[in-house]
Amino acid sequence: MLEPIRLVVLISGGGTTLQNLIDRIADGRLAARIVGVVSSRADARGIERARRSGLPVEVVPKGTPDRVWEAVRGFNAELVCLAGWLNLLPIPADFHHKILNIHPALLPAFGGKGMYGHRVHEAAIAAGVKVSGCTVHFADDTYDTGPILVQKCVPVHSDDTADSLAARVFAAECEAYPEAIRLVAEGKVRIVGRRAITAVN
């Protein structure tokens, strides 16, 4: 039996995605172990979620990417999960294709610099799309452009607000991120150019 994959989770805010991973691991639905949390803000609410679950936390201020990777290496991470991390990080060679990010839209739509949180949902509603969703992708050195691993769709209703759409998308995220981590942990992903190819059982 495989040892649980060692995750480091990077946060900048409330930590709801972190909490989802904590809960999935605790109830046995995700075979993984969170070995550390790195926050870009000392006042991030996600820090309390991490500490409540007994997880070690490092606070690394924005603009110090070398310190971020020093912390990640110190935790001996096998996979890094960006979970509301709002700062673009240069990816070092030893973490190439070992960093996942989740975005609250169906990339390549509604992605890029400045597109996060409710801004994404407001843009989707304004564009009149009939479906939105979430995307888990491998992070690269630009915003939201790495190989796409998992996507989940949700409907966009005519009376949606950014809040109501966000809630529906987050429910999809709660399924998509663990699925993506599981695929990586089980060695079922290979990268071909800009594509993430997953093995089918």
Sequence and secondary structure as in RCSB ss.txt:
>XXXX:A:sequence
MLEPIRLVVLISGGGTTLQNLIDRIADGRLAARIVGVVSSRADARGIERARRSGLPVEVVPKGTPDRVWEAVRGF
NAELVCLAGWLNLLPIPADFHHKILNIHPALLPAFGGKGMYGHRVHEAAIAAGVKVSGCTVHFADDTYDTGPILV
QKCVPVHSDDTADSLAARVFAAECEAYPEAIRLVAEGKVRIVGRRAITAVN
>XXXX:A:secstr
    EEEEEEESS  HHHHHHHHHHHTTSS EEEEEEEES TT THHHHHHHTT  EEE  TT HHHHHHHHHHT
T SEEEESS  S     GGGTT EEEEESS TTTT STT  THHHHHHHHHHT SEEEEEEEE  SSTT S EEE
EEEEE  TT  HHHHHHHHHHHHHHHHHHHHHHHHTT EEEETTEEEE   
